[in-house]
């Protein structure tokens, strides 16, 4: 498994585009850097994952959340169209990185908002996609055509859980963690109808970004302070690695937000 | 009432997006109708649906459209596109890319408003009347130089008709032609539909061929006319000639219908009948002079039924009432067909197709013929709403008039 990350050199709270962000509650840059480096090291050494880096750009503080750059599907890179102007500057740099790696670049029409792996996660044969807060449902339809796969759109209703990867985490093909209140009733029914074992996460741990975990086989990396989820996962024979990421929660992100799956 | 049509597609079934959108419409106080739905076969296949939304007001419709759009349902028309107009270059000539009409309800967009096209008719053009701002269909030969004609497809909206979801008994009938259908049920439904049309003061049109007289079915049609079930009659020279021959001589093509024997010199009867009517000045005059005292046309005159007789190249005579200029005949039929709500076509190919061409798709149309090809032809030429019954016209009309009589008695009893 190969992941793309972006060092947090320019990370900070420079604008407010989700309820977590407050310019009055700044990040500790050094601490953030240390937490990011610890996460990277854990992925490389403990999980033996290959990490690629895209160069951070001054003035683009959220570029550290590389999961939102787009979606990789085979040799295609479907670039994001951010809903918020402040994040659109990230796109050309990520596109350029994938172009240099030899990926075919796919751009959606400008009016179709789509925020990459933040809102599109695969579980078994099906891709689940979050919409209404950041990505548009019409973008999902286009993505479904491009990847020639079933994409089931799930309406997200809680702005604290604005991306699908903040409230849903596939664990292999038949299991997933999820935070039920983040979804509308139809979305919950869709998840219940398609995933054999759905593990609900309690509110307190969902707010610690328990669902924003990186899953590689039987290994899971997540923010610390989610004991209930950790025990549940351990009882299912997962190896859970916890690492503090609270500097990033200030911007509404955690472990999964900081990696984009390349293959 | 405000209406709009939206399209939605994608993996809308498994994701419950379609039921969610439909629930939304209902919860916001409007009604929906699924006009068309296509469901993908494999998991990766997309599905699609076209939904009609009827909201109590334009404002509530706007709210609903904005809401369903968030879930991927988009209005079918591009609201900003206006219909394009070009002047007709000469009398009877349309601009090159004129919009060719269907028989479905149609709207055109002008000055940011949708205008309903009056008198939907297939294979015509759409003409704008600038003085009144109205739009109407215009057959090619009626276009006049300088008339403003709609060109291209932009700004034109056709309202599709629901075909598969039955809503009233009449719609249970499929338009498939079959000799194997249980006819009793169909005829009963036709009778009910005619009664409803009459009760709502809708006009009923009968189109009939001369076979109706040969088979001895005249008396049933007369009963229908006498009981107010016919307001308009379209036919050719033949039906009128045979009806009048029967009125004057008791024969049809020289055969006494009552006794089923051939009259001596009977083959001349229809010519003598034509001559007598020509002498009287026309059918109406012959009835008024007391020359014709019974029959279909006698009843038509007495009951004030409008009739149009359209000529053909093989006509004997013809009767003075027959319009021999086909374009003039078509125009006369067109005018009388307006406001018709129910059409019953029996034992005629030519007149059935000619009439089918003039009727909007919203007119309930029944075609009865012993030859299945007639009904097939009618549907194939665009009158898709036609219900076909393959049967001899006499037993059909006999049964129909019995049902209508029975219903009449029931309603009297009530």
Interface residues (C-beta under 8 A of the other chain):
Chain A: X125 X126 X132 X137 X138 X140 X141 X144 X145 X148 X149 X150 X151 X152 X153 X154 X155 X184 X186 X187 X189 X190 X193 X194
Chain B: X9 X10 X11 X14 X15 X16 X17 X19 X20 X43 X44 X46 X70 X71 X72 X74
